[in-house]
Amino acid sequence: MFHIKRIKAMKITISLLMFAFCTLCSCSEAQVIRHKKILIVYLSRTNNTKAIAEIIQKNIGGDLVALELEKPYPKNYQATVAQVAKENETGFLPPLKTKIDSIGKYDVVFVGFPTWGMQLPPPMKSFLKQYDLSGKTIVPFNTNAGYGIGSSFQTVKELCKKSNVLEGFEIKGGIERDGVLFVMKDEKAEEAKTLIANWLTKIGIQ
């Protein structure tokens, strides 16, 4: 009977030690990430993704960079939809006007984008293929019209195979097709702030 109680006590002690070790590791990892150099790159057509990027920056700091094209997409929504569909079909990567000369100094790179045609937008593909992000922590975030992220997060993982891709964030934004453009204001903005803070805590960056 004494041996059984001793074994149970040992099991409890081991479990407590393992829990403490895991907690310490998680905290240490979070602290390490917090003190690393952060870059927040985003693509935004109606400023909803931009608003999310700015909220993230207010929470954790970092440098904020908007992706711009050498040749911008048409202002007409349907014309842009047609162009993006053709780019996805042919694999064309639109040249970027945005240049990041010192990307090597960043340890954590947030990449934000809307969902276009249930896929990752071609300009973000251009960015992920143009720059060497090997060894960096990549954090995707997304706004969409309510249909979700599609294959966008999976594509980020495929294009960043040598990076550590963390759990992404997504939220419903505008619906340009229906003329609903910028929505990240008032109650929606407050909701986004709460959701983002919770997400950053969950992935260990806040």
C-alpha positions as CSV (number, residue, x, y, z in Angstrom):
1,M,0.0,0.0,0.0
2,F,2.9,2.3,0.9
3,H,4.5,1.7,-2.5
4,I,1.3,2.5,-4.3
5,K,0.9,5.8,-2.5
6,R,4.6,6.6,-3.2
7,I,4.2,5.9,-6.9
8,K,1.1,8.1,-7.1
9,A,2.9,10.9,-5.3
10,M,5.8,10.6,-7.7
11,K,3.4,10.7,-10.7
12,I,1.8,13.9,-9.4
13,T,5.3,15.5,-8.8
14,I,6.4,14.6,-12.3
15,S,3.2,16.0,-13.8
16,L,3.6,19.3,-11.8
17,L,7.2,19.5,-12.9
18,M,6.3,19.0,-16.6
19,F,3.5,21.6,-16.4
20,A,5.9,24.1,-14.8
21,F,8.5,23.4,-17.5
22,C,6.0,23.8,-20.4
23,T,4.7,27.0,-18.8
24,L,8.2,28.4,-18.4
25,C,9.0,27.5,-22.0
26,S,5.9,29.1,-23.4
27,C,6.5,32.3,-21.4
28,S,10.2,32.3,-22.4
29,E,9.2,31.9,-26.1
30,A,6.6,34.7,-25.8
31,Q,9.2,37.0,-24.2
32,V,11.7,36.2,-27.0
33,I,9.2,37.0,-29.7
34,R,8.2,40.2,-28.0
35,H,11.7,41.5,-28.1
36,K,12.4,40.7,-31.7
37,K,12.3,43.1,-34.7
38,I,8.8,43.1,-36.2
39,L,7.6,44.0,-39.7
40,I,4.0,44.3,-40.6
41,V,3.4,44.1,-44.4
42,Y,-0.2,44.5,-45.7
43,L,-2.2,44.7,-49.0
44,S,-5.4,46.7,-48.7
45,R,-7.8,47.9,-51.4
46,T,-10.6,49.3,-49.2
47,N,-8.5,50.1,-46.1
48,N,-10.0,47.3,-44.0
49,T,-6.8,45.3,-43.9
50,K,-4.9,48.5,-43.3
51,A,-7.0,49.2,-40.3
52,I,-6.2,45.7,-38.9
53,A,-2.5,46.2,-39.6
54,E,-2.6,49.5,-37.6
55,I,-4.3,47.8,-34.7
56,I,-1.7,45.1,-34.6
57,Q,1.0,47.8,-34.7
58,K,-0.6,49.6,-31.8
59,N,-0.5,46.4,-29.8
60,I,3.1,45.2,-30.5
61,G,4.9,48.0,-32.3
62,G,7.0,47.2,-35.4
63,D,7.4,48.8,-38.8
64,L,4.3,49.1,-41.0
65,V,4.6,48.8,-44.8
66,A,1.9,48.9,-47.4
67,L,2.3,46.8,-50.6
68,E,2.0,48.9,-53.7
69,L,2.2,47.8,-57.3
70,E,4.2,49.3,-60.1
71,K,0.9,49.3,-62.1
72,P,-2.1,49.6,-59.8
73,Y,-5.2,47.5,-60.3
74,P,-8.2,49.3,-62.0
75,K,-10.5,51.2,-59.7
76,N,-13.4,49.4,-61.3
77,Y,-14.2,46.3,-59.2
78,Q,-15.2,44.0,-62.0
79,A,-12.2,44.9,-64.0
80,T,-9.9,44.1,-61.1
81,V,-11.7,40.8,-60.5
82,A,-11.1,39.8,-64.1
83,Q,-7.5,40.8,-64.0
84,V,-6.8,38.9,-60.7
85,A,-8.5,35.8,-62.1
86,K,-6.2,35.9,-65.2
87,E,-3.2,36.4,-63.0
88,N,-4.1,33.4,-60.8
89,E,-4.7,31.3,-63.9
90,T,-1.4,32.1,-65.5
91,G,0.7,32.4,-62.3
92,F,1.6,36.0,-63.2
93,L,3.2,37.9,-60.3
94,P,2.6,41.6,-60.5
95,P,5.8,43.7,-60.0
96,L,5.9,45.6,-56.7
97,K,6.6,49.3,-56.4
98,T,7.2,48.7,-52.7
99,K,10.9,48.0,-51.8
100,I,12.1,46.7,-48.5
101,D,15.9,47.0,-48.5
102,S,16.7,45.7,-45.0
103,I,14.3,42.8,-44.6
104,G,17.1,40.7,-43.2
105,K,17.0,42.6,-39.9
106,Y,13.4,41.5,-39.1
107,D,12.7,38.4,-37.1
108,V,8.9,38.4,-37.2
109,V,6.9,39.3,-40.4
110,F,3.2,39.8,-40.3
111,V,1.5,39.6,-43.7
112,G,-2.0,41.0,-44.1
113,F,-4.3,40.7,-47.1
114,P,-7.9,40.4,-48.2
115,T,-9.3,37.2,-49.7
116,W,-9.5,37.6,-53.5
117,G,-11.3,34.8,-55.4
118,M,-10.9,32.6,-52.3
119,Q,-7.1,32.8,-52.8
120,L,-4.1,34.7,-51.7
121,P,-3.9,38.0,-53.7
122,P,-1.2,37.9,-56.5
123,P,0.7,41.0,-55.0
124,M,1.2,39.1,-51.7
125,K,2.5,36.1,-53.6
126,S,4.9,38.5,-55.3
127,F,6.1,39.7,-51.9
128,L,6.5,36.2,-50.4
129,K,8.4,35.0,-53.5
130,Q,10.6,38.1,-53.9
131,Y,12.0,38.2,-50.4
132,D,14.0,35.5,-48.5
133,L,12.0,34.9,-45.3
134,S,13.9,31.7,-44.3
135,G,14.1,31.3,-40.5
136,K,11.7,34.1,-39.8
137,T,8.4,33.8,-38.0
138,I,5.5,34.6,-40.4
139,V,2.1,35.6,-39.1
140,P,-0.8,36.0,-41.6
141,F,-3.9,38.1,-41.0
142,N,-6.9,38.5,-43.3
143,T,-10.1,40.4,-44.0
144,N,-12.8,39.0,-46.2
145,A,-16.3,39.4,-47.4
146,G,-17.6,36.7,-45.1
147,Y,-16.6,33.7,-47.1
148,G,-13.5,33.1,-45.1
149,I,-9.8,32.8,-45.9
150,G,-10.1,30.3,-48.8
151,S,-6.7,28.8,-49.6
152,S,-4.8,31.9,-48.6
153,F,-3.3,30.8,-45.3
154,Q,-2.3,27.4,-46.9
155,T,-0.6,29.3,-49.7
156,V,1.4,31.4,-47.2
157,K,2.6,28.1,-45.6
158,E,3.6,26.7,-49.0
159,L,5.5,29.9,-50.0
160,C,7.2,30.0,-46.6
161,K,8.4,26.4,-46.1
162,K,11.6,27.5,-44.4
163,S,9.8,29.8,-42.0
164,N,7.8,29.3,-38.8
165,V,4.2,30.2,-39.8
166,L,2.0,30.9,-36.8
167,E,-1.8,30.7,-36.5
168,G,-3.4,33.4,-38.5
169,F,-6.2,35.9,-37.8
170,E,-9.3,36.6,-40.0
171,I,-12.2,38.9,-39.7
172,K,-15.1,40.0,-41.9
173,G,-14.4,43.3,-43.7
174,G,-16.3,45.1,-46.4
175,I,-18.1,43.6,-49.5
176,E,-16.8,45.7,-52.4
177,R,-19.0,43.8,-54.8
178,D,-22.0,45.2,-53.0
179,G,-20.6,48.7,-52.5
180,V,-19.8,48.1,-48.9
181,L,-16.2,49.4,-48.5
182,F,-14.6,50.5,-45.3
183,V,-16.2,49.0,-42.2
184,M,-13.5,48.9,-39.5
185,K,-14.9,51.8,-37.5
186,D,-17.0,52.4,-34.4
187,E,-18.3,49.1,-32.9
188,K,-16.6,47.0,-35.6
189,A,-13.3,48.6,-34.8
190,E,-13.7,47.9,-31.1
191,E,-14.6,44.3,-31.9
192,A,-11.5,44.0,-34.0
193,K,-9.3,45.4,-31.2
194,T,-10.6,42.8,-28.7
195,L,-10.3,39.9,-31.1
196,I,-6.8,40.9,-32.2
197,A,-5.6,41.4,-28.6
198,N,-6.9,37.9,-27.8
199,W,-5.2,36.4,-30.9
200,L,-1.9,38.0,-30.2
201,T,-2.0,36.6,-26.7
202,K,-2.9,33.2,-27.9
203,I,0.0,33.0,-30.3
204,G,2.4,34.3,-27.7
205,I,3.2,37.7,-29.2
206,Q,1.5,39.9,-26.6
